Amino acid sequence: MECAVYDTYVAKKDGKIMHFDVVVEASTPHEKAIEFGKEYLSSVGQAGQKMTSEECQFCHIQEAPPFVEKSIKQKGYWIQKMEGCPN
C-alpha cells in the first residue's frame, strides 16, 4: 500500500512540542489526515490543541510496512510517534 506521510508538530497544553507523523492511504484527503491527527491528540489528553494544515504538512509518499498497512486498514491511519509524544 502506498501511503502519504504528514509531518506534524503540535504545541501541547504544557507548551512543549509533540512531533509525530500521520500516515494514511495515499489517496486520503489532507483534511482527513488532520482529523485523524486530532483523534490521536484526543487519545493522549491533548484535545483542543491547534492542528491545521500549518501544523500537519504533507511530507512524502512511501510504501507502508505491513504493521502500518494493517492499522490503516483497521482505523484509517497510523501515528508514527517521534518527539514529545506520550508512550
PDB file of N, CA, C and O in Angstrom, chain B, residues numbered from 101:
ATOM      1  N   MET B 101       0.849  -1.191   0.000  1.00  0.00           N
ATOM      2  CA  MET B 101       0.000   0.000   0.000  1.00  0.00           C
ATOM      3  C   MET B 101       0.887   1.244   0.000  1.00  0.00           C
ATOM      4  O   MET B 101       1.822   1.361   0.792  1.00  0.00           O
ATOM      5  N   GLU B 102       0.573   2.163  -0.901  1.00  0.00           N
ATOM      6  CA  GLU B 102       1.262   3.443  -0.887  1.00  0.00           C
ATOM      7  C   GLU B 102       0.582   4.324   0.144  1.00  0.00           C
ATOM      8  O   GLU B 102      -0.646   4.388   0.203  1.00  0.00           O
ATOM      9  N   CYS B 103       1.372   4.997   0.948  1.00  0.00           N
ATOM     10  CA  CYS B 103       0.805   5.854   1.980  1.00  0.00           C
ATOM     11  C   CYS B 103       1.419   7.247   1.913  1.00  0.00           C
ATOM     12  O   CYS B 103       2.558   7.431   1.483  1.00  0.00           O
ATOM     13  N   ALA B 104       0.630   8.213   2.349  1.00  0.00           N
ATOM     14  CA  ALA B 104       1.072   9.599   2.448  1.00  0.00           C
ATOM     15  C   ALA B 104       1.477   9.853   3.899  1.00  0.00           C
ATOM     16  O   ALA B 104       0.795   9.429   4.832  1.00  0.00           O
ATOM     17  N   VAL B 105       2.590  10.547   4.068  1.00  0.00           N
ATOM     18  CA  VAL B 105       3.115  10.865   5.395  1.00  0.00           C
ATOM     19  C   VAL B 105       2.988  12.371   5.606  1.00  0.00           C
ATOM     20  O   VAL B 105       3.469  13.170   4.803  1.00  0.00           O
ATOM     21  N   TYR B 106       2.328  12.740   6.707  1.00  0.00           N
ATOM     22  CA  TYR B 106       2.154  14.144   7.069  1.00  0.00           C
ATOM     23  C   TYR B 106       2.984  14.432   8.318  1.00  0.00           C
ATOM     24  O   TYR B 106       2.716  13.891   9.391  1.00  0.00           O
ATOM     25  N   ASP B 107       3.982  15.281   8.168  1.00  0.00           N
ATOM     26  CA  ASP B 107       4.871  15.667   9.250  1.00  0.00           C
ATOM     27  C   ASP B 107       4.126  16.673  10.128  1.00  0.00           C
ATOM     28  O   ASP B 107       3.648  17.697   9.639  1.00  0.00           O
ATOM     29  N   THR B 108       4.030  16.379  11.419  1.00  0.00           N
ATOM     30  CA  THR B 108       3.147  17.138  12.301  1.00  0.00           C
ATOM     31  C   THR B 108       3.866  17.603  13.561  1.00  0.00           C
ATOM     32  O   THR B 108       4.544  16.826  14.233  1.00  0.00           O
ATOM     33  N   TYR B 109       3.706  18.881  13.863  1.00  0.00           N
ATOM     34  CA  TYR B 109       4.245  19.493  15.085  1.00  0.00           C
ATOM     35  C   TYR B 109       3.101  20.226  15.766  1.00  0.00           C
ATOM     36  O   TYR B 109       2.532  21.159  15.198  1.00  0.00           O
ATOM     37  N   VAL B 110       2.757  19.806  16.990  1.00  0.00           N
ATOM     38  CA  VAL B 110       1.644  20.405  17.714  1.00  0.00           C
ATOM     39  C   VAL B 110       2.137  20.848  19.091  1.00  0.00           C
ATOM     40  O   VAL B 110       2.855  20.114  19.770  1.00  0.00           O
ATOM     41  N   ALA B 111       1.739  22.065  19.494  1.00  0.00           N
ATOM     42  CA  ALA B 111       2.053  22.549  20.839  1.00  0.00           C
ATOM     43  C   ALA B 111       1.122  21.856  21.832  1.00  0.00           C
ATOM     44  O   ALA B 111      -0.100  21.900  21.689  1.00  0.00           O
ATOM     45  N   LYS B 112       1.719  21.214  22.842  1.00  0.00           N
ATOM     46  CA  LYS B 112       0.926  20.558  23.881  1.00  0.00           C
ATOM     47  C   LYS B 112       0.395  21.599  24.865  1.00  0.00           C
ATOM     48  O   LYS B 112       0.779  22.768  24.811  1.00  0.00           O
ATOM     49  N   LYS B 113      -0.478  21.173  25.753  1.00  0.00           N
ATOM     50  CA  LYS B 113      -1.069  22.068  26.750  1.00  0.00           C
ATOM     51  C   LYS B 113      -0.016  22.666  27.681  1.00  0.00           C
ATOM     52  O   LYS B 113      -0.219  23.746  28.236  1.00  0.00           O
ATOM     53  N   ASP B 114       1.116  21.960  27.853  1.00  0.00           N
ATOM     54  CA  ASP B 114       2.182  22.487  28.712  1.00  0.00           C
ATOM     55  C   ASP B 114       3.174  23.357  27.934  1.00  0.00           C
ATOM     56  O   ASP B 114       4.181  23.803  28.483  1.00  0.00           O
ATOM     57  N   GLY B 115       2.875  23.595  26.637  1.00  0.00           N
ATOM     58  CA  GLY B 115       3.724  24.449  25.821  1.00  0.00           C
ATOM     59  C   GLY B 115       4.834  23.719  25.076  1.00  0.00           C
ATOM     60  O   GLY B 115       5.447  24.284  24.170  1.00  0.00           O
ATOM     61  N   LYS B 116       5.098  22.467  25.449  1.00  0.00           N
ATOM     62  CA  LYS B 116       6.113  21.690  24.746  1.00  0.00           C
ATOM     63  C   LYS B 116       5.556  21.217  23.412  1.00  0.00           C
ATOM     64  O   LYS B 116       4.345  21.234  23.190  1.00  0.00           O
ATOM     65  N   ILE B 117       6.447  20.799  22.530  1.00  0.00           N
ATOM     66  CA  ILE B 117       6.041  20.398  21.184  1.00  0.00           C
ATOM     67  C   ILE B 117       5.988  18.878  21.059  1.00  0.00           C
ATOM     68  O   ILE B 117       6.886  18.169  21.514  1.00  0.00           O
ATOM     69  N   MET B 118       4.922  18.398  20.435  1.00  0.00           N
ATOM     70  CA  MET B 118       4.810  16.991  20.044  1.00  0.00           C
ATOM     71  C   MET B 118       5.121  16.910  18.562  1.00  0.00           C
ATOM     72  O   MET B 118       4.564  17.664  17.765  1.00  0.00           O
ATOM     73  N   HIS B 119       6.006  16.000  18.188  1.00  0.00           N
ATOM     74  CA  HIS B 119       6.330  15.776  16.777  1.00  0.00           C
ATOM     75  C   HIS B 119       5.938  14.347  16.444  1.00  0.00           C
ATOM     76  O   HIS B 119       6.413  13.400  17.071  1.00  0.00           O
ATOM     77  N   PHE B 120       5.069  14.199  15.455  1.00  0.00           N
ATOM     78  CA  PHE B 120       4.641  12.870  15.018  1.00  0.00           C
ATOM     79  C   PHE B 120       4.234  12.943  13.553  1.00  0.00           C
ATOM     80  O   PHE B 120       3.977  14.021  13.018  1.00  0.00           O
ATOM     81  N   ASP B 121       4.180  11.785  12.920  1.00  0.00           N
ATOM     82  CA  ASP B 121       3.686  11.695  11.546  1.00  0.00           C
ATOM     83  C   ASP B 121       2.301  11.065  11.564  1.00  0.00           C
ATOM     84  O   ASP B 121       2.053  10.100  12.286  1.00  0.00           O
ATOM     85  N   VAL B 122       1.415  11.618  10.769  1.00  0.00           N
ATOM     86  CA  VAL B 122       0.123  10.998  10.493  1.00  0.00           C
ATOM     87  C   VAL B 122       0.307  10.295   9.151  1.00  0.00           C
ATOM     88  O   VAL B 122       0.612  10.933   8.144  1.00  0.00           O
ATOM     89  N   VAL B 123       0.118   8.977   9.144  1.00  0.00           N
ATOM     90  CA  VAL B 123       0.322   8.183   7.938  1.00  0.00           C
ATOM     91  C   VAL B 123      -1.032   7.624   7.504  1.00  0.00           C
ATOM     92  O   VAL B 123      -1.724   6.966   8.280  1.00  0.00           O
ATOM     93  N   VAL B 124      -1.396   7.898   6.250  1.00  0.00           N
ATOM     94  CA  VAL B 124      -2.696   7.493   5.717  1.00  0.00           C
ATOM     95  C   VAL B 124      -2.512   6.896   4.325  1.00  0.00           C
ATOM     96  O   VAL B 124      -1.452   7.047   3.718  1.00  0.00           O
ATOM     97  N   GLU B 125      -3.540   6.219   3.820  1.00  0.00           N
ATOM     98  CA  GLU B 125      -3.501   5.705   2.452  1.00  0.00           C
ATOM     99  C   GLU B 125      -3.305   6.900   1.519  1.00  0.00           C
ATOM    100  O   GLU B 125      -3.858   7.973   1.760  1.00  0.00           O
ATOM    101  N   ALA B 126      -2.527   6.720   0.466  1.00  0.00           N
ATOM    102  CA  ALA B 126      -2.084   7.838  -0.375  1.00  0.00           C
ATOM    103  C   ALA B 126      -3.207   8.701  -0.939  1.00  0.00           C
ATOM    104  O   ALA B 126      -3.003   9.896  -1.154  1.00  0.00           O
ATOM    105  N   SER B 127      -4.381   8.133  -1.184  1.00  0.00           N
ATOM    106  CA  SER B 127      -5.482   8.920  -1.771  1.00  0.00           C
ATOM    107  C   SER B 127      -6.325   9.655  -0.724  1.00  0.00           C
ATOM    108  O   SER B 127      -7.284  10.339  -1.080  1.00  0.00           O
ATOM    109  N   THR B 128      -5.986   9.527   0.537  1.00  0.00           N
ATOM    110  CA  THR B 128      -6.747  10.181   1.612  1.00  0.00           C
ATOM    111  C   THR B 128      -6.561  11.698   1.541  1.00  0.00           C
ATOM    112  O   THR B 128      -5.430  12.172   1.439  1.00  0.00           O
ATOM    113  N   PRO B 129      -7.660  12.469   1.593  1.00  0.00           N
ATOM    114  CA  PRO B 129      -7.532  13.928   1.562  1.00  0.00           C
ATOM    115  C   PRO B 129      -6.763  14.460   2.783  1.00  0.00           C
ATOM    116  O   PRO B 129      -6.814  13.878   3.867  1.00  0.00           O
ATOM    117  N   HIS B 130      -6.060  15.565   2.585  1.00  0.00           N
ATOM    118  CA  HIS B 130      -5.291  16.198   3.663  1.00  0.00           C
ATOM    119  C   HIS B 130      -6.184  16.494   4.876  1.00  0.00           C
ATOM    120  O   HIS B 130      -5.774  16.286   6.018  1.00  0.00           O
ATOM    121  N   GLU B 131      -7.399  16.977   4.624  1.00  0.00           N
ATOM    122  CA  GLU B 131      -8.322  17.310   5.709  1.00  0.00           C
ATOM    123  C   GLU B 131      -8.601  16.099   6.599  1.00  0.00           C
ATOM    124  O   GLU B 131      -8.744  16.233   7.814  1.00  0.00           O
ATOM    125  N   LYS B 132      -8.676  14.918   5.983  1.00  0.00           N
ATOM    126  CA  LYS B 132      -8.932  13.694   6.744  1.00  0.00           C
ATOM    127  C   LYS B 132      -7.718  13.338   7.593  1.00  0.00           C
ATOM    128  O   LYS B 132      -7.873  12.873   8.722  1.00  0.00           O
ATOM    129  N   ALA B 133      -6.515  13.550   7.068  1.00  0.00           N
ATOM    130  CA  ALA B 133      -5.299  13.310   7.849  1.00  0.00           C
ATOM    131  C   ALA B 133      -5.276  14.210   9.081  1.00  0.00           C
ATOM    132  O   ALA B 133      -4.861  13.784  10.159  1.00  0.00           O
ATOM    133  N   ILE B 134      -5.721  15.450   8.920  1.00  0.00           N
ATOM    134  CA  ILE B 134      -5.792  16.376  10.063  1.00  0.00           C
ATOM    135  C   ILE B 134      -6.804  15.867  11.088  1.00  0.00           C
ATOM    136  O   ILE B 134      -6.543  15.906  12.290  1.00  0.00           O
ATOM    137  N   GLU B 135      -7.958  15.388  10.618  1.00  0.00           N
ATOM    138  CA  GLU B 135      -8.965  14.819  11.538  1.00  0.00           C
ATOM    139  C   GLU B 135      -8.372  13.646  12.323  1.00  0.00           C
ATOM    140  O   GLU B 135      -8.581  13.536  13.531  1.00  0.00           O
ATOM    141  N   PHE B 136      -7.635  12.775  11.637  1.00  0.00           N
ATOM    142  CA  PHE B 136      -7.015  11.639  12.319  1.00  0.00           C
ATOM    143  C   PHE B 136      -5.995  12.120  13.349  1.00  0.00           C
ATOM    144  O   PHE B 136      -5.890  11.552  14.436  1.00  0.00           O
ATOM    145  N   GLY B 137      -5.256  13.151  13.010  1.00  0.00           N
ATOM    146  CA  GLY B 137      -4.298  13.717  13.961  1.00  0.00           C
ATOM    147  C   GLY B 137      -4.995  14.258  15.201  1.00  0.00           C
ATOM    148  O   GLY B 137      -4.505  14.090  16.318  1.00  0.00           O
ATOM    149  N   LYS B 138      -6.131  14.904  15.006  1.00  0.00           N
ATOM    150  CA  LYS B 138      -6.908  15.422  16.144  1.00  0.00           C
ATOM    151  C   LYS B 138      -7.434  14.274  16.997  1.00  0.00           C
ATOM    152  O   LYS B 138      -7.472  14.373  18.224  1.00  0.00           O
ATOM    153  N   GLU B 139      -7.841  13.180  16.347  1.00  0.00           N
ATOM    154  CA  GLU B 139      -8.303  11.994  17.069  1.00  0.00           C
ATOM    155  C   GLU B 139      -7.170  11.455  17.953  1.00  0.00           C
ATOM    156  O   GLU B 139      -7.386  11.113  19.115  1.00  0.00           O
ATOM    157  N   TYR B 140      -5.974  11.387  17.387  1.00  0.00           N
ATOM    158  CA  TYR B 140      -4.806  10.947  18.164  1.00  0.00           C
ATOM    159  C   TYR B 140      -4.557  11.894  19.341  1.00  0.00           C
ATOM    160  O   TYR B 140      -4.324  11.437  20.460  1.00  0.00           O
ATOM    161  N   LEU B 141      -4.604  13.205  19.098  1.00  0.00           N
ATOM    162  CA  LEU B 141      -4.383  14.169  20.178  1.00  0.00           C
ATOM    163  C   LEU B 141      -5.386  13.948  21.313  1.00  0.00           C
ATOM    164  O   LEU B 141      -5.016  13.980  22.487  1.00  0.00           O
ATOM    165  N   SER B 142      -6.645  13.726  20.963  1.00  0.00           N
ATOM    166  CA  SER B 142      -7.670  13.455  21.986  1.00  0.00           C
ATOM    167  C   SER B 142      -7.326  12.215  22.793  1.00  0.00           C
ATOM    168  O   SER B 142      -7.539  12.178  24.005  1.00  0.00           O
ATOM    169  N   SER B 143      -6.792  11.195  22.118  1.00  0.00           N
ATOM    170  CA  SER B 143      -6.499   9.922  22.783  1.00  0.00           C
ATOM    171  C   SER B 143      -5.328  10.031  23.768  1.00  0.00           C
ATOM    172  O   SER B 143      -5.152   9.165  24.626  1.00  0.00           O
ATOM    173  N   VAL B 144      -4.530  11.096  23.640  1.00  0.00           N
ATOM    174  CA  VAL B 144      -3.378  11.262  24.543  1.00  0.00           C
ATOM    175  C   VAL B 144      -3.534  12.493  25.440  1.00  0.00           C
ATOM    176  O   VAL B 144      -2.550  13.031  25.948  1.00  0.00           O
ATOM    177  N   GLY B 145      -4.785  12.930  25.629  1.00  0.00           N
ATOM    178  CA  GLY B 145      -5.054  14.023  26.562  1.00  0.00           C
ATOM    179  C   GLY B 145      -4.705  15.408  26.049  1.00  0.00           C
ATOM    180  O   GLY B 145      -4.496  16.330  26.837  1.00  0.00           O
ATOM    181  N   GLN B 146      -4.640  15.560  24.725  1.00  0.00           N
ATOM    182  CA  GLN B 146      -4.284  16.859  24.149  1.00  0.00           C
ATOM    183  C   GLN B 146      -5.398  17.407  23.249  1.00  0.00           C
ATOM    184  O   GLN B 146      -5.133  18.154  22.308  1.00  0.00           O
ATOM    185  N   ALA B 147      -6.632  17.033  23.544  1.00  0.00           N
ATOM    186  CA  ALA B 147      -7.770  17.512  22.747  1.00  0.00           C
ATOM    187  C   ALA B 147      -7.824  19.030  22.777  1.00  0.00           C
ATOM    188  O   ALA B 147      -7.530  19.655  23.796  1.00  0.00           O
ATOM    189  N   GLY B 148      -8.204  19.613  21.647  1.00  0.00           N
ATOM    190  CA  GLY B 148      -8.382  21.056  21.575  1.00  0.00           C
ATOM    191  C   GLY B 148      -7.131  21.824  21.182  1.00  0.00           C
ATOM    192  O   GLY B 148      -7.187  23.037  20.980  1.00  0.00           O
ATOM    193  N   GLN B 149      -6.002  21.133  21.070  1.00  0.00           N
ATOM    194  CA  GLN B 149      -4.783  21.822  20.653  1.00  0.00           C
ATOM    195  C   GLN B 149      -4.876  22.146  19.167  1.00  0.00           C
ATOM    196  O   GLN B 149      -5.486  21.403  18.398  1.00  0.00           O
ATOM    197  N   LYS B 150      -4.267  23.261  18.769  1.00  0.00           N
ATOM    198  CA  LYS B 150      -4.348  23.712  17.379  1.00  0.00           C
ATOM    199  C   LYS B 150      -3.673  22.707  16.456  1.00  0.00           C
ATOM    200  O   LYS B 150      -2.502  22.366  16.621  1.00  0.00           O
ATOM    201  N   MET B 151      -4.450  22.243  15.475  1.00  0.00           N
ATOM    202  CA  MET B 151      -3.906  21.355  14.461  1.00  0.00           C
ATOM    203  C   MET B 151      -4.600  21.661  13.143  1.00  0.00           C
ATOM    204  O   MET B 151      -5.756  21.296  12.926  1.00  0.00           O
ATOM    205  N   THR B 152      -3.866  22.340  12.269  1.00  0.00           N
ATOM    206  CA  THR B 152      -4.368  22.729  10.958  1.00  0.00           C
ATOM    207  C   THR B 152      -3.349  22.271   9.917  1.00  0.00           C
ATOM    208  O   THR B 152      -2.406  21.547  10.238  1.00  0.00           O
ATOM    209  N   SER B 153      -3.543  22.697   8.671  1.00  0.00           N
ATOM    210  CA  SER B 153      -2.569  22.360   7.635  1.00  0.00           C
ATOM    211  C   SER B 153      -1.220  23.028   7.905  1.00  0.00           C
ATOM    212  O   SER B 153      -0.210  22.659   7.305  1.00  0.00           O
ATOM    213  N   GLU B 154      -1.204  24.000   8.797  1.00  0.00           N
ATOM    214  CA  GLU B 154       0.060  24.633   9.193  1.00  0.00           C
ATOM    215  C   GLU B 154       0.875  23.699  10.091  1.00  0.00           C
ATOM    216  O   GLU B 154       2.096  23.623   9.954  1.00  0.00           O
ATOM    217  N   GLU B 155       0.219  22.994  11.001  1.00  0.00           N
ATOM    218  CA  GLU B 155       0.894  22.069  11.916  1.00  0.00           C
ATOM    219  C   GLU B 155       1.125  20.694  11.284  1.00  0.00           C
ATOM    220  O   GLU B 155       2.055  19.981  11.662  1.00  0.00           O
ATOM    221  N   CYS B 156       0.290  20.331  10.337  1.00  0.00           N
ATOM    222  CA  CYS B 156       0.302  18.996   9.730  1.00  0.00           C
ATOM    223  C   CYS B 156       0.503  19.147   8.232  1.00  0.00           C
ATOM    224  O   CYS B 156      -0.445  19.414   7.494  1.00  0.00           O
ATOM    225  N   GLN B 157       1.754  18.974   7.782  1.00  0.00           N
ATOM    226  CA  GLN B 157       2.088  19.240   6.386  1.00  0.00           C
ATOM    227  C   GLN B 157       2.489  17.964   5.659  1.00  0.00           C
ATOM    228  O   GLN B 157       3.186  17.108   6.204  1.00  0.00           O
ATOM    229  N   PHE B 158       2.032  17.857   4.414  1.00  0.00           N
ATOM    230  CA  PHE B 158       2.411  16.712   3.590  1.00  0.00           C
ATOM    231  C   PHE B 158       3.928  16.656   3.472  1.00  0.00           C
ATOM    232  O   PHE B 158       4.581  17.673   3.239  1.00  0.00           O
ATOM    233  N   CYS B 159       4.483  15.454   3.636  1.00  0.00           N
ATOM    234  CA  CYS B 159       5.928  15.265   3.552  1.00  0.00           C
ATOM    235  C   CYS B 159       6.300  14.434   2.332  1.00  0.00           C
ATOM    236  O   CYS B 159       7.048  14.900   1.473  1.00  0.00           O
ATOM    237  N   HIS B 160       5.782  13.197   2.245  1.00  0.00           N
ATOM    238  CA  HIS B 160       6.147  12.333   1.129  1.00  0.00           C
ATOM    239  C   HIS B 160       5.205  11.134   1.033  1.00  0.00           C
ATOM    240  O   HIS B 160       4.365  10.902   1.903  1.00  0.00           O
ATOM    241  N   ILE B 161       5.376  10.381  -0.058  1.00  0.00           N
ATOM    242  CA  ILE B 161       4.648   9.123  -0.284  1.00  0.00           C
ATOM    243  C   ILE B 161       5.663   7.993  -0.134  1.00  0.00           C
ATOM    244  O   ILE B 161       6.795   8.100  -0.605  1.00  0.00           O
ATOM    245  N   GLN B 162       5.251   6.913   0.524  1.00  0.00           N
ATOM    246  CA  GLN B 162       6.130   5.755   0.654  1.00  0.00           C
ATOM    247  C   GLN B 162       5.302   4.489   0.716  1.00  0.00           C
ATOM    248  O   GLN B 162       4.084   4.541   0.885  1.00  0.00           O
ATOM    249  N   GLU B 163       5.965   3.354   0.578  1.00  0.00           N
ATOM    250  CA  GLU B 163       5.313   2.055   0.729  1.00  0.00           C
ATOM    251  C   GLU B 163       5.137   1.794   2.223  1.00  0.00           C
ATOM    252  O   GLU B 163       6.081   1.954   2.997  1.00  0.00           O
ATOM    253  N   ALA B 164       3.946   1.398   2.627  1.00  0.00           N
ATOM    254  CA  ALA B 164       3.676   1.149   4.043  1.00  0.00           C
ATOM    255  C   ALA B 164       4.197  -0.225   4.454  1.00  0.00           C
ATOM    256  O   ALA B 164       3.942  -1.213   3.765  1.00  0.00           O
ATOM    257  N   PRO B 165       4.931  -0.300   5.580  1.00  0.00           N
ATOM    258  CA  PRO B 165       5.286  -1.617   6.107  1.00  0.00           C
ATOM    259  C   PRO B 165       4.006  -2.348   6.547  1.00  0.00           C
ATOM    260  O   PRO B 165       2.982  -1.704   6.775  1.00  0.00           O
ATOM    261  N   PRO B 166       4.052  -3.669   6.668  1.00  0.00           N
ATOM    262  CA  PRO B 166       2.832  -4.437   6.987  1.00  0.00           C
ATOM    263  C   PRO B 166       2.085  -3.967   8.240  1.00  0.00           C
ATOM    264  O   PRO B 166       0.855  -3.926   8.221  1.00  0.00           O
ATOM    265  N   PHE B 167       2.773  -3.615   9.320  1.00  0.00           N
ATOM    266  CA  PHE B 167       2.067  -3.209  10.540  1.00  0.00           C
ATOM    267  C   PHE B 167       1.369  -1.857  10.359  1.00  0.00           C
ATOM    268  O   PHE B 167       0.327  -1.616  10.969  1.00  0.00           O
ATOM    269  N   VAL B 168       1.929  -0.981   9.535  1.00  0.00           N
ATOM    270  CA  VAL B 168       1.292   0.309   9.248  1.00  0.00           C
ATOM    271  C   VAL B 168       0.071   0.089   8.351  1.00  0.00           C
ATOM    272  O   VAL B 168      -0.990   0.669   8.583  1.00  0.00           O
ATOM    273  N   GLU B 169       0.228  -0.746   7.337  1.00  0.00           N
ATOM    274  CA  GLU B 169      -0.885  -1.059   6.442  1.00  0.00           C
ATOM    275  C   GLU B 169      -2.053  -1.659   7.231  1.00  0.00           C
ATOM    276  O   GLU B 169      -3.208  -1.315   6.983  1.00  0.00           O
ATOM    277  N   LYS B 170      -1.761  -2.540   8.166  1.00  0.00           N
ATOM    278  CA  LYS B 170      -2.815  -3.158   8.989  1.00  0.00           C
ATOM    279  C   LYS B 170      -3.579  -2.095   9.772  1.00  0.00           C
ATOM    280  O   LYS B 170      -4.809  -2.127   9.818  1.00  0.00           O
ATOM    281  N   SER B 171      -2.864  -1.153  10.390  1.00  0.00           N
ATOM    282  CA  SER B 171      -3.509  -0.087  11.152  1.00  0.00           C
ATOM    283  C   SER B 171      -4.359   0.797  10.244  1.00  0.00           C
ATOM    284  O   SER B 171      -5.477   1.166  10.604  1.00  0.00           O
ATOM    285  N   ILE B 172      -3.833   1.138   9.065  1.00  0.00           N
ATOM    286  CA  ILE B 172      -4.579   1.980   8.136  1.00  0.00           C
ATOM    287  C   ILE B 172      -5.856   1.272   7.694  1.00  0.00           C
ATOM    288  O   ILE B 172      -6.905   1.908   7.585  1.00  0.00           O
ATOM    289  N   LYS B 173      -5.786  -0.023   7.439  1.00  0.00           N
ATOM    290  CA  LYS B 173      -6.990  -0.774   7.039  1.00  0.00           C
ATOM    291  C   LYS B 173      -7.993  -0.857   8.182  1.00  0.00           C
ATOM    292  O   LYS B 173      -9.199  -0.861   7.937  1.00  0.00           O
ATOM    293  N   GLN B 174      -7.519  -0.923   9.435  1.00  0.00           N
ATOM    294  CA  GLN B 174      -8.419  -1.053  10.583  1.00  0.00           C
ATOM    295  C   GLN B 174      -9.045   0.268  11.001  1.00  0.00           C
ATOM    296  O   GLN B 174     -10.252   0.335  11.232  1.00  0.00           O
ATOM    297  N   LYS B 175      -8.227   1.336  11.102  1.00  0.00           N
ATOM    298  CA  LYS B 175      -8.772   2.588  11.624  1.00  0.00           C
ATOM    299  C   LYS B 175      -8.543   3.806  10.742  1.00  0.00           C
ATOM    300  O   LYS B 175      -8.937   4.915  11.103  1.00  0.00           O
ATOM    301  N   GLY B 176      -7.910   3.611   9.585  1.00  0.00           N
ATOM    302  CA  GLY B 176      -7.746   4.701   8.644  1.00  0.00           C
ATOM    303  C   GLY B 176      -6.406   5.412   8.693  1.00  0.00           C
ATOM    304  O   GLY B 176      -6.074   6.179   7.789  1.00  0.00           O
ATOM    305  N   TYR B 177      -5.632   5.162   9.744  1.00  0.00           N
ATOM    306  CA  TYR B 177      -4.360   5.870   9.875  1.00  0.00           C
ATOM    307  C   TYR B 177      -3.399   5.137  10.803  1.00  0.00           C
ATOM    308  O   TYR B 177      -3.767   4.181  11.486  1.00  0.00           O
ATOM    309  N   TRP B 178      -2.165   5.611  10.805  1.00  0.00           N
ATOM    310  CA  TRP B 178      -1.113   5.162  11.717  1.00  0.00           C
ATOM    311  C   TRP B 178      -0.416   6.417  12.221  1.00  0.00           C
ATOM    312  O   TRP B 178      -0.168   7.340  11.445  1.00  0.00           O
ATOM    313  N   ILE B 179      -0.100   6.463  13.497  1.00  0.00           N
ATOM    314  CA  ILE B 179       0.676   7.574  14.054  1.00  0.00           C
ATOM    315  C   ILE B 179       2.082   7.068  14.329  1.00  0.00           C
ATOM    316  O   ILE B 179       2.280   6.111  15.077  1.00  0.00           O
ATOM    317  N   GLN B 180       3.049   7.722  13.713  1.00  0.00           N
ATOM    318  CA  GLN B 180       4.459   7.437  13.998  1.00  0.00           C
ATOM    319  C   GLN B 180       4.927   8.487  15.002  1.00  0.00           C
ATOM    320  O   GLN B 180       5.174   9.639  14.646  1.00  0.00           O
ATOM    321  N   LYS B 181       5.043   8.069  16.267  1.00  0.00           N
ATOM    322  CA  LYS B 181       5.455   8.990  17.327  1.00  0.00           C
ATOM    323  C   LYS B 181       6.941   9.300  17.183  1.00  0.00           C
ATOM    324  O   LYS B 181       7.748   8.418  16.892  1.00  0.00           O
ATOM    325  N   MET B 182       7.285  10.565  17.391  1.00  0.00           N
ATOM    326  CA  MET B 182       8.685  10.960  17.327  1.00  0.00           C
ATOM    327  C   MET B 182       9.080  11.640  18.634  1.00  0.00           C
ATOM    328  O   MET B 182       9.437  10.964  19.598  1.00  0.00           O
ATOM    329  N   GLU B 183       9.020  12.957  18.676  1.00  0.00           N
ATOM    330  CA  GLU B 183       9.486  13.669  19.866  1.00  0.00           C
ATOM    331  C   GLU B 183       8.304  14.219  20.669  1.00  0.00           C
ATOM    332  O   GLU B 183       7.335  14.724  20.102  1.00  0.00           O
ATOM    333  N   GLY B 184       8.401  14.112  22.005  1.00  0.00           N
ATOM    334  CA  GLY B 184       7.422  14.732  22.886  1.00  0.00           C
ATOM    335  C   GLY B 184       6.087  14.027  22.961  1.00  0.00           C
ATOM    336  O   GLY B 184       5.140  14.570  23.532  1.00  0.00           O
ATOM    337  N   CYS B 185       5.982  12.823  22.397  1.00  0.00           N
ATOM    338  CA  CYS B 185       4.715  12.082  22.420  1.00  0.00           C
ATOM    339  C   CYS B 185       4.670  11.171  23.641  1.00  0.00           C
ATOM    340  O   CYS B 185       5.675  10.556  23.997  1.00  0.00           O
ATOM    341  N   PRO B 186       3.505  11.084  24.283  1.00  0.00           N
ATOM    342  CA  PRO B 186       3.381  10.148  25.392  1.00  0.00           C
ATOM    343  C   PRO B 186       3.512   8.703  24.915  1.00  0.00           C
ATOM    344  O   PRO B 186       3.205   8.394  23.763  1.00  0.00           O
ATOM    345  N   ASN B 187       3.960   7.837  25.789  1.00  0.00           N
ATOM    346  CA  ASN B 187       4.133   6.421  25.406  1.00  0.00           C
ATOM    347  C   ASN B 187       2.835   5.738  25.304  1.00  0.00           C
ATOM    348  O   ASN B 187       2.787   4.547  24.995  1.00  0.00           O
TER     349      ASN B 187
END
